[in-house]
Amino acid sequence: MEGFAYRLNKLRTNPFLSAVLIATDGTDDSDTTLRMMNDIDPSYERPIGATDVPLPPAPNEWHTVARGYDPLNIPLDQAADTLQHVHDLTLAMRGEKNSKIPVVMVPHGIVADGGAAFLLSSYVLATYATTLEIHNPQRGLSLDPTGLSFLLSRVGVEFDQPASQYSAGVALILALTGYTATPEDMMETGLATHYLGSPEGVPVLETNIIQIDAWKDQAIVKPPKRYDGPGQSTMMRSKDFDWNAQHRNVQVAEIVAAISEYSADGADFLDDGMDLDSETWDLIDPSIKDLEEGFPSFGDAVYRNSHLVNYAATFAEIFQKESSIVGVVNRLEQIANNALETQVLPEDQALAKSFCDGIEKASPLAIVCVDQLLRLGNGRMETLESCMARELKVQTKLLTTVIGVDYQKWRQNKGQAPPKWQYDSIADVPMAQVEEIIKG
């Protein structure tokens, strides 16, 4: 993982490249999984005679793209270094100040926990098999240092999507309940930038990227001559000024947009081309539709939708007004038990119960810690780096010190929830201890 982050930083500053493509395409899982992120068997070698399996993979055989590390078997004396490597890889995916080359990521499979580092790529192209899962609270752990406490608090903001109105609910559902985000969820929250659909598009994407001019050759404007002699005018620009900055990497963006079925920041053409306004025949952009009005349909065509965003909108009043996870769970339990004066829809009851059940399965201490990280990460003065530093500190404590009692119980129970967590419920968790973990 450390070597991959170093190599990626070097590639991103190489002006002789056009783009870095990282993709899993559904072939032999043992070969194409990003093993530097799985960190399972460093000595792995491709078996002699190994062949690829046909696309798409068989039902229920989704591939794990990246999950950061194996918390069940990680040597505890290496845990702090491993978390630092996840942190460094996240920054490498995001790019340093001197990065020139964009990273195109196609995660055809499951992205979980520390694997979320790959969502910081310049372009994230989801396929029908792409999912995002956060399992750490069920292990007695917090968020890995990938900046999720910053990103989840701002879903939908970058692309001006309806999800931005419900970011608090999206963050809590995804981080605390064990919810699996579908490709549609990732698109409508901006966690993925484009929808590729099938991984069969990866070879086409690769072929087109190879044909792009190197970054240094993506020049349209010829720099003007400098006149520095006596009595002559001097150019006000530095000799290092890039006159073609606005033209570089444009071809990569155009190829990604062309090969994708639709993007997170605009309207999509469905297979039957029916997403036009019936009166004006203008293209309808579903990303600016009000969720309360619902997503319109035209004939048999249904517009883009996200269960995750819809769920967050359903309980928006709870997620946005309650100042702690204890208050959120209490309100959800009232709905689940139909204990309100107003009539509750059966589907809302079932949904609220599923959220409560998901939270109940996790470590109460971990749940409260993650909740506090999300709330702190939503601060106006927070940055990705500040949130990652906080996540790194908290996760290191839970992994390597006596504070992580629940994690040790989960590990001793061979990856199964222990018979009893350190605290019986989230209401029993002392906030003084949580503040010490986060700020101490």
N, C-alpha and C positions, 0 to 999 in steps of 0.2 A: 504493500500500500504506500509506504514511504517512497519507494523507488518510482512508483507510478505517478505520484504527485510531482516529484522532481522532474521526471521525464515530460509530463504534461506542461509544466511551466516552461521548459526549454522549447517544446514544440510550439507553444503559443507565442513565443517571441521570435520565431524563425521566419524571416521575411521571404524565404524561398518556398513556403507552403501557402496553400489557399484556405484550408480548413482541416480540422481534426474530426474524424467521424468515429464515434463509439456506438456499436450496435450489437444487439443480440437478435438473431433472425429466426429462432425456432428450430435450429438444427441441433445436433447432438449436444445435450445439455452439459455433459461433463467437459465438453470442449469449448463451447461458446460462452458459458457463464463467466462473468468478469471475476476471475478467481482472485485477483489481487484485492478485491473487496470482500469476497467470502472468507478468505484467509483460513481455508480448511486444510489443504494439503500443499504446502509450498513446493514439494518435490514432484508434483503431478507432471506426467508426460503423456502426450497423446498416444493411446494404444495403437499398436501396429495393426493396420488393416481396418481401423475405425472408419465408419462411413456415416454420412449424414442421414437423418431420417426425413421423410417427406414433409412438406409444408401443407396445411398447418399441422401442428402437433395434435396427437390424439386427445379426445376430451379428458378433462381433469388432469392433464399432464403439463400444466403451465410451468414455465421455467423461472427459477429465481435469478433475477438479474443482479441484484446487489442488496446486501443486508448489513454491510459494515464489518461485522466480526461475529464470532460464535460465542455468545455470553455464557453458554453452558460449559464450554471446554477451554476458554481463554485462560492462560496462566496468569494468576492474580498479580505476580510480580512484573508482568508485562502489560497490565491493563492500562496504566497511566500513559505509557508510550503509545499503545494502540489508539487510545482516544485522541492523543495529540496528532497521530497520523490521519485519523478521520477529519479532524479540524483542518489540517494542512491540505488534505485532498479537496475539501469543500472550497477553500480559498483558491486552489488551483483551477477548479471547475469554473468558479466565478470569474477568475482572471485577475492578474495583478495589474498595476497601473501601466506597466510597459507592455502588456499583452496586445498582440496585433491580430492573432488568428482566432476565429470563432470556433467553438466546439459544438458539433451537432450530435445529439444523443438520441438513440432509438431504443428505449427500454421495452423490449417485447417480453414481458413477464412481470414478476413481482418485484417491486421496490419496497424495502422495509427498513425502518429505523435508520441506522447509519448509512444505508444505501441512498438515502435522500440527498446525499452530497451531489449525486449526479443530476438532480433537478435544478442545480445552479448553472447548468450548461447554457450556452447562448441560445440554443434551440433544443427543445424537448419534443420529439415526435412520438406521440402515443399510438399504440396499435390496439386492436381489439382485445389483446391479452394484458395490456398494461394495467397494473393496479398499484396502489400505495397503501401500506399497512404500518401501523405503529403498535408493536407488541411490548415494548419495554415496561410500561406500568404493570402488566401482568407478570413481569419477572422481578418486580421490586426495584426497577430502575427508572430513570428519568429520560429526558430527551438526549440523544447523542449530539455532539457539537457540530451540527449541520445547519444551524440557523433557523430551525423550524419555528421556534418561538417568535421569530421576527416575520417569517414568511406567512405562517398561518394566520397571523393577526392582520395581515394585509392582503388576503386573497381577493382577487378581482380588481384590485386598485390599478395595477399596471395597464390592464386592457379595458378599464372602465366597464366592468361587468356587473350585473345585478348582485353577484356574490359579495361585492364590497359592502353592501348594506347589511349583510348577515355574517360578517367575518368572525364575530365572537362565537356564534353558534357553530360555524364550520370548524373553527379551531378546536373547540371543546369536544365536538362529536368525533372528529378524526383522531385527536390525540389521546382521548381518555376512554372511549367506549369500545375500542377494538374494531371499529368500523373499517371496512375495506372500500377504499375509494376506487370507483370504476374509471375507465378512460373518459367517460362522459363527465364524471365529477371533476377529474383533473383538468379537462378542457374548460369547463365552465367556471373554474376557480383560478385559472391562469397558471396552475402548477405544471401544465403542459402547454406548449405554445402552438402546436399544430397536431392535427389528427392524420396520421398516415394510413390508418386502416389495416392493411395487410403488410406483414414483414417482407412480402415478396417485392415490395418497392425499394428495399435496402440496396440490392445490386444496382438498380437504376440510379438511385441517389449517389452511390459510390462512383459509378461511371461518370456521371455529370460533374461531380466535384473534382475528379481527377483532371477533367478537361478545362477547368478554370485556370486562368493565369495566376501565377504566384502573386502573393500580396504585393511584392515590390514592383511587379509589372502591371498592376491594376491602376494605370495612370492615363488620364485623359487630358488634363491640363499640363501644358509645358511651362515649367517655371520661367518667369521673366529674367532677362539678363540683369546682372548687378552692375552698378556704376559706382565704383569706389575711388576713382582717380581724383586728383586735385581739381577743385572747381566743378566737379560733377555731382549730381544728386545721388544720395545713398538710399538704397531700398530700406524701408522701415521694418521689413520682416527679417527675422533671424534666418541665418543660412540653413538652419535645421527645420524651418517651417515646412510642413507637408501641404503642398498646394493641392494634392489629390485626396486628402483625408475623407472628404464627403463621397468619394467614388469607390473607396476600397470596401471590400466585403459585400458590396451590393449584389454581385452575382450569386453569392452564396444564399443570400436572403431570397432572391428571385427563384432559385432552384428549389429551395425548401418550400416556398409558397406554391410553386407550380406542381410539385409532386404530391403535396398534401391534399386531402379532400376538403379541409377547411381549417381555418386558424382561430385562435382564441380571441382575436381582436376584431372579428368582423362576421359578416353573413356567410352562410354556406349554401352551395348549390347541392340540393339533394339529387338522388339518382333520377327522379322524374322531372327535375327542373321546375318544380311547382312552388318554389318559395318567392313568388312575385306578388306584389299587391294587386288584387283583382281589378282595382279601379285605375290606378296610375301605372301599373306594370313596372314599378320601381322595385329594386331588390330590397327585401325586408331584412334588416339586421336584427337577429334575435337577441343579440347581446345587450340591446338597449330597451328591450321590452320589460315592462313592470311585472314582476312575478305574481302580484296580486291579480293581475288581469289574466294570468295564465299564458301558456305558449300556444299561439293560434295554429290551426291546422287548415290545410287547403286541399280538398280531396282526400286522398289517402296519405298525404305527406304530413308528417308531424315534425314540428320544429325542435331544435336542440333543447335538451332538458338535462337536469341533474337531480337525482334523488337527494344527494347530500345538501345541495343548496335549498331544495324544497323543504327538507327536514329542518334545516336551520331557520328557514322563514316561518315554518309552522309554529315553532317555539321561540320566535325572535324576542318576544316580550320577556321571557324568562332568561334567556342567555344574555340579553343586553342590560337588564336591570339588576340582576342578582350580583352582588359583589364578591361572592365566594362560591366555590363548588358545593359547599354544604347547602347553601340556599338553593342552588340550581337543582340538586338532587331531591331536596324536600319538595320543591314545586313539581318536579317530574313524577315523584311518587304519588302526589295528590291526584295527578291526572291518571296515572296508571291504576290507581285504586278507585277512580271515579268518586273522589271525595270532595269535589267542587259543587257549588250550588248550581252552576250551569251544567247543561247536558254536555257530555264529552263523547265525541265520535269514537266508535270502536277501534278504528284504525289508529287514531291518536293515542288511545289507551295502549294498544299493542306496541306502538312506536316508543312511547315513554317508558314502558316496561323493559323493552329491549335495551334502551340506553342505561337504565338503572342496573339491569342485570350485568351489562358489560363493565360498568364502573365497580360493581360489587365484587366481581371476580378478581380485580386488580388489588395491588397493595395499597392500603389507604394512605400510607406515607408518600408513596410514589405519586399517587393521584393528586394529592394536595401540592406536592412540589412542582409537578408539571403545570397544574392550574396557575400557580404563582408565577412560573416562568412565562406562561402565555400572557398573563396580565401585565407583567413588567415589560415584556417585549412589545407590547402595544403602545408604550410611551412615545410621545412625539419626538423626544430627543434620542431615542434608541437607534442604533445602527445594526447592520448584520454582524459586524465584528463584535460589538458589545454584547449582543445576545449569544453569540457563539462562545465568547469567553465565559459568560455566566453558565451556559449549558455544560461547558467543559469542566468547570469547577464543581458543579453539583454532581454530574455523573461520575467524576473521579472519586468523590467522597462516597457515593453509594456503592461503587464497585470495589474500592480498595480499603475502606476503613470500617470500623465497628458500627458506624452509623447505618451501613447497609445490611441490617439484620435480615430484612425480608428477602433481599437478593441471595444471601447465604442460605436461607431456608429453601428458596426455590431451586438453587443449585444442588443442594444436598438431596432434594426430592427428585432429582434427575429431570428437571425441566417441567415438572408438574406443580400446580398451585399447592402450597403447603396446607396442612390441615388447619393451621391458624397463623394469620399474619401477626405482626408485632402489635397492631391496634385492631380492635374489632370493627371499627367503622371510621369514615373520614371525619366524623364529628368528634372522635376521641383523639385525633392527632393534635398535639400542642403546637400552636402557631409559633411559639418561641423557638421550638426545635427546627421548624421549617425555615424561619428567618435566619437561624444560625447556619443551616446548611447552605442557604442561598447567598447570604451576605457575609458570613463569618470567614 
